[in-house]
Amino acid sequence: MMFSSVLCIALILFALLHVLRRRQESFRIRLQDTQLTVISGQPPAVLLQFCRQLTLDMRSIKGSIRGLKKDGLIVLICSHSIPVAYRQDIYLFWQQQPNTAKTGLKQAVESPK
């Protein structure tokens, strides 16, 4: 009985965190081999162009890039399946973009923990 209660609470918390995180998501891009797919939202064109070039240069990159709304800012989060060097390139590229290129919002860059 106690185990099922704990399991139920854990599942509810997991679902709640999942829903809240999705609400914060501004856009999501999937990189797979030489393909670039926008899963949700409307990422800035400069970011899409950079990612297209990255997929063409690498040809075997897989992972996703998410733009999350956080305290009025948009923060990039790259999946860990993207090699560290390329994640750093993406974050650096994003950081160097003027705010007008980033859909007119004040935006920041966050590296994964």
C-alpha positions in Angstrom: 0.0 0.0 0.0 2.7 2.5 0.9 4.8 1.5 -2.1 1.9 2.2 -4.4 1.3 5.6 -2.8 4.9 6.6 -3.2 4.9 5.4 -6.8 1.7 7.3 -7.5 3.2 10.5 -6.1 6.4 10.1 -8.0 4.5 9.6 -11.3 2.4 12.7 -10.6 5.5 14.8 -9.8 7.2 13.5 -13.0 4.2 14.3 -15.1 3.9 17.8 -13.6 7.5 18.6 -14.2 7.2 17.4 -17.8 4.2 19.6 -18.4 5.8 22.6 -16.8 9.0 22.2 -18.8 7.1 21.9 -22.1 5.2 25.2 -21.3 8.6 26.9 -21.0 9.8 25.6 -24.3 10.0 28.3 -27.0 11.3 26.0 -29.8 13.0 22.6 -30.3 15.3 21.6 -33.2 16.4 18.0 -33.9 19.7 17.3 -35.7 20.2 13.9 -37.2 22.9 13.1 -39.7 22.5 15.8 -42.4 18.9 16.5 -41.5 17.6 19.4 -39.5 14.0 19.3 -38.3 12.0 21.9 -36.3 10.0 19.9 -33.8 8.2 22.8 -32.2 8.1 26.6 -32.2 9.8 29.0 -34.5 13.6 29.1 -33.9 15.4 32.2 -35.1 16.5 31.9 -38.8 20.2 32.6 -37.9 20.2 29.7 -35.5 18.6 27.4 -38.1 21.2 28.4 -40.7 24.1 27.8 -38.3 22.7 24.3 -37.4 22.2 23.4 -41.1 25.8 24.3 -41.8 26.9 22.3 -38.7 24.9 19.2 -39.9 26.5 19.5 -43.4 30.0 19.8 -42.0 29.6 17.0 -39.5 27.3 14.6 -41.5 26.9 12.3 -38.4 25.7 14.6 -35.7 22.6 13.6 -33.6 20.8 15.5 -30.9 18.4 18.3 -30.1 18.6 22.0 -29.2 15.8 23.5 -27.2 15.1 27.2 -26.5 13.6 27.6 -23.0 11.9 30.7 -21.7 13.5 31.5 -18.4 13.0 34.7 -16.4 12.1 36.6 -19.6 15.1 35.2 -21.4 15.5 32.4 -23.9 18.1 29.9 -22.9 19.6 27.3 -25.2 19.9 23.7 -24.0 21.7 21.2 -26.2 21.4 17.5 -25.6 24.4 15.6 -24.4 24.4 13.4 -27.5 25.9 16.4 -29.4 29.7 16.4 -28.9 31.0 18.9 -26.3 33.0 20.9 -28.9 29.9 21.4 -31.1 27.8 22.3 -28.1 30.3 25.0 -27.2 30.3 26.2 -30.8 26.5 26.5 -30.7 26.5 28.3 -27.4 29.2 30.7 -28.5 27.4 31.4 -31.8 24.2 32.1 -29.9 25.9 34.4 -27.4 27.4 36.5 -30.2 24.1 37.1 -32.0 22.5 40.6 -31.5 19.1 40.6 -29.8 17.4 41.5 -33.1 18.6 38.3 -34.7 17.1 36.4 -31.7 13.5 37.3 -32.5 13.7 40.6 -30.7 13.7 39.1 -27.2 16.4 39.5 -24.6 18.1 36.1 -24.6 20.9 34.4 -22.8 23.0 31.2 -23.1 23.2 28.5 -20.6 25.5 25.5 -20.7 24.3 22.2 -19.5 25.2 21.1 -16.0 
